[in-house]
Amino acid sequence: MSATTLSALVVWHDVECGSYRADLPLWLELAAAERGPVLDVGAGTGRVALALARAGHDVVALDREPALLDALARRAAGLRVETVAADAGGFDLGRRFGLAIVPMQTIQLLPARAGFLASARRHLERGGLLAIAISGALEAFGELDGELLPDPDVGTAGGWRFESQPTAVRALPHATRIERVRRAVSPEGALSEEDDTLELAHVTVAELEAEGRAAGFAPEPARHIEATAEHVGAEVVLLRA
């Protein structure tokens, strides 16, 4: 298998996001408590959607990247998962849900949140719940000796080895920028590297709750996801339609 036969989007999404498990108990708890199907926003390759479907829930997985959804659909064979390619900033699915979830830091990647909140409000049943995870504080670092860097995220596919190495976390006026190097090693040992950056908008629980009120939601007490050795903790804002 050559590098060109591998989907870079799928590979790096799996490497950088696929191993996270700390939030799954909360999504499963919420899905069990709320009625109706679940909308998973920013579903990617199905880390959360597949866990919910295996627990017996009907899931609609929304993402803007068709390649990620294609991978999810293959993995969801035999499960009640529907995939929809759409922009979370504004979408119209023609149906309603009892629960909509936004895992990891997806909300912090959106250019603006108002369009998403309006869309989510239209798609929830009366009394339905919107649950949005935001990252905890990220400790800034940069220009460190290689031995002090965090461990890379690692994955394999088609005989290739992939490593995503964080190299810096920088506090910007309105966001946190995560810098990393992505390394791919072929089955023959050839190495290729590329730089990648990710910016997470600053938002607090109180700010997101205020934005939710403006969109017609009633905030409920936020939930907390504990940090792990590999991942920071998260706060989950709960907004009732």
For each residue, the residues with C-beta under 8 A, 3 or more apart:
1: 5 6 158 159 160
2: 5 6
3: 6 160 184 186 192
4:
5: 1 2 158
6: 1 2 3 10 11 157 158 160
7: 10 11 67 71
8: 11 12
9: 12 13 65 67 68
10: 6 7 13 14 45 67 68 71
11: 6 7 8 14 15 155 157 160 162
12: 8 9 15 16 162 164 182 196
13: 9 10 16 17 18 44 45 68
14: 10 11 17 18 45 155 157
15: 11 12 18 153 154 155 162 163 164
16: 12 13 153 164
17: 13 14 20 44 45 47 104
18: 13 14 15 45 47 155
19: 153 230
20: 17 23 47 104 230 231
21: 24
22: 25 225 226 227 228 231
23: 20 26 27 48 103 104 133 225 234 236
24: 21 27 28 48 51
25: 22 28 29
26: 23 29 30 131 223 225 236
27: 23 24 30 31 48 51 52 101 103 131
28: 24 25 31 32 51 52 55
29: 25 26 32 33
30: 26 27 33 34 99 101 129 131
31: 27 28 34 38 52 55 57 99
32: 28 29 55
33: 29 30
34: 30 31 38 98 99 128 129
35: 98 125
36: 58 96 97 98 99 125 128
37: 57 58 59 60 95 97 98 99
38: 31 34 52 57 58 59 60 97 98 99 100 101
39: 59 60 62 93 97 99 100 101 120 123
40: 43 48 49 52 59 60 61 62 101 103
41: 62 88 100 101 102 106 116 120
42: 62 63 88 102 103 104 106 109
43: 40 46 48 49 61 62 63 68 69 72 83
44: 13 17 47 63 65 68 72
45: 10 13 14 17 18 68 71 72 75
46: 43 49 50 61 71 72 75 76 81
47: 17 18 20 44 50 51 103
48: 23 24 27 40 43 51 52 101 103
49: 40 43 46 52 53 59 61 72 76 81
50: 46 47 53 54 72 75 76 79 81
51: 24 27 28 47 48 54 55
52: 27 28 31 38 40 48 49 55 57 59
53: 49 50 56 57 58 59 76 79 80 81
54: 50 51 79
55: 28 31 32 51 52
56: 53
57: 31 37 38 52 53 80
58: 36 37 38 53 80
59: 37 38 39 40 49 52 53 79 80 81 82
60: 37 38 39 40 81 82 83 84 93 95 97
61: 40 43 46 49 69 72 76 81 82 83 84
62: 39 40 41 42 43 83 84 85 86 88 91 93
63: 42 43 44 68 69 72 83 84 85 86
64: 85 86 87 88
65: 9 44 68 69 85
66: 69 70 85
67: 7 9 10 70 71
68: 9 10 13 43 44 45 63 65 71 72
69: 43 61 63 65 66 72 73 83 84 85
70: 66 67 73 74 83
71: 7 10 45 46 67 68 74 75
72: 43 44 45 46 49 50 61 63 68 69 75 76 81 83
73: 69 70 76 77 81 83
74: 70 71 77
75: 45 46 50 71 72
76: 46 49 50 53 61 72 73 79 81 83
77: 73 74
78:
79: 50 53 54 59 76
80: 53 57 58 59
81: 46 49 50 53 59 60 61 72 73 76
82: 59 60 61
83: 43 60 61 62 63 69 70 72 73 76
84: 60 61 62 63 69 91 93
85: 62 63 64 65 66 69
86: 62 63 64 91 93
87: 64 90 91
88: 41 42 62 64 91 102 106 110 116 119
89: 110 111 112 115 116 119
90: 87 115 116 118 119
91: 62 84 86 87 88 119 123
92: 119 122
93: 39 60 62 84 86 123
94:
95: 37 60 123
96: 36 123 124 125 128
97: 36 37 38 39 60 100 123 124 125 128
98: 34 35 36 37 38 124 125 128 129
99: 30 31 34 36 37 38 39 128 129 130 131
100: 38 39 41 97 120 123 124 128 129 130 131
101: 27 30 38 39 40 41 48 130 131 132 133
102: 41 42 88 106 107 130 131 132 133
103: 23 27 40 42 47 48 106 133
104: 17 20 23 42 133 135 234
105: 108 109 133 134 135 200 234
106: 41 42 88 102 103 109 110 133
107: 102 110 113 116 132 133 134 203 208
108: 105 134 135 175 200 201 202 203
109: 42 105 106 198 199 200 201
110: 88 89 106 107 113 115 116 201
111: 89
112: 89 115 116
113: 107 110 116 117 203 208 211
114: 117 118 211 214 215
115: 89 90 110 112 118 119
116: 41 88 89 90 107 110 112 113 119 120
117: 113 114 120 121 130 211 212 214 215 217 239
118: 90 114 115 121 122 215
119: 88 89 90 91 92 115 116 122 123
120: 39 41 100 116 117 123 124 130 215
121: 117 118 124 130 215 216 217 241
122: 92 118 119
123: 39 91 93 95 96 97 100 119 120
124: 96 97 98 100 120 121 128 129 130 241
125: 35 36 96 97 98 128 241
126: 241
127: 240 241
128: 34 36 96 97 98 99 100 124 125 240 241
129: 30 34 98 99 100 124 220 238 239 240 241
130: 99 100 101 102 117 120 121 124 212 217 238 239 240 241
131: 26 27 30 99 100 101 102 223 236 237 238 239
132: 101 102 107 208 236 237 239
133: 23 101 102 103 104 105 106 107 225 234 235 236 237
134: 105 107 108 203 204 205 208 234 235 236 237
135: 104 105 108 138 176 200 232 234
136: 227 232 233 234 235
137: 232
138: 135 169 176 178 200 232
139: 169
140: 169 170 171 176
141: 144 148 168 169
142: 167 168 169 170 179
143: 168
144: 141 148 149 168
145: 148 149
146: 149
147:
148: 141 144 145
149: 144 145 146 165 166 167
150: 166
151: 230
152: 163 164 165 166 183
153: 15 16 19 163 164
154: 15 161 162 163 164
155: 11 14 15 18 161 162
156: 159 160 161 162
157: 6 11 14 160 162
158: 1 5 6
159: 1 156 186 187
160: 1 3 6 11 156 157 184 185 186 187
161: 154 155 156 184 185
162: 11 12 15 154 155 156 157 182 183 184 185
163: 15 152 153 154 182 183 185
164: 12 15 16 152 153 154 180 181 182 183 196
165: 149 152 180 181 182 183
166: 149 150 152 169 178 179 180
167: 142 149 179 180 181
168: 141 142 143 144 177 178 179
169: 138 139 140 141 142 166 176 177 178 179
170: 140 142 176 177 179
171: 140 176
172: 175 176 177 199
173:
174: 201 202
175: 108 172 199 200 201 202
176: 135 138 140 169 170 171 172 199 200 202
177: 168 169 170 172 197 198 199
178: 138 166 168 169 197 198 199 200
179: 142 166 167 168 169 170 195 196 197
180: 164 165 166 167 195 196 197 198
181: 164 165 167 193 194 195 196
182: 12 162 163 164 165 193 194 195 196
183: 152 162 163 164 165 191 192 193
184: 3 160 161 162 191 192 193
185: 160 161 162 163 189 190 191
186: 3 159 160 189 190 191 192
187: 159 160
188:
189: 185 186
190: 185 186
191: 183 184 185 186
192: 3 183 184 186
193: 181 182 183 184
194: 181 182
195: 179 180 181 182
196: 12 164 179 180 181 182
197: 177 178 179 180
198: 109 177 178 180
199: 109 172 175 176 177 178
200: 105 108 109 135 138 175 176 178
201: 108 109 110 174 175
202: 108 174 175 176
203: 107 108 113 134 207 208
204: 134 207 208
205: 134 208 209 222 235 237
206: 209 210
207: 203 204 210 211
208: 107 113 132 134 203 204 205 211 212 237
209: 205 206 212 213 219 222 237 239
210: 206 207 213 214
211: 113 114 117 207 208 214 215
212: 117 130 208 209 215 217 218 219 237 239
213: 209 210 216 217 218 219
214: 114 117 210 211
215: 114 117 118 120 121 211 212 239
216: 121 213 241
217: 117 121 130 212 213 239 240 241
218: 212 213 239 240
219: 209 212 213 222 237 238 239 240
220: 129 238 239 240
221: 238
222: 205 209 219 235 236 237 238
223: 26 131 235 236 238
224: 233 234 235 236
225: 22 23 26 133 233 234 235 236
226: 22 233
227: 22 136 231 232 233
228: 22 231
229:
230: 19 20 151
231: 20 22 227 228
232: 135 136 137 138 227
233: 136 224 225 226 227
234: 23 104 105 133 134 135 136 224 225
235: 133 134 136 205 222 223 224 225
236: 23 26 131 132 133 134 222 223 224 225
237: 131 132 133 134 205 208 209 212 219 222
238: 129 130 131 219 220 221 222 223
239: 117 129 130 131 132 209 212 215 217 218 219 220
240: 127 128 129 130 217 218 219 220
241: 121 124 125 126 127 128 129 130 216 217
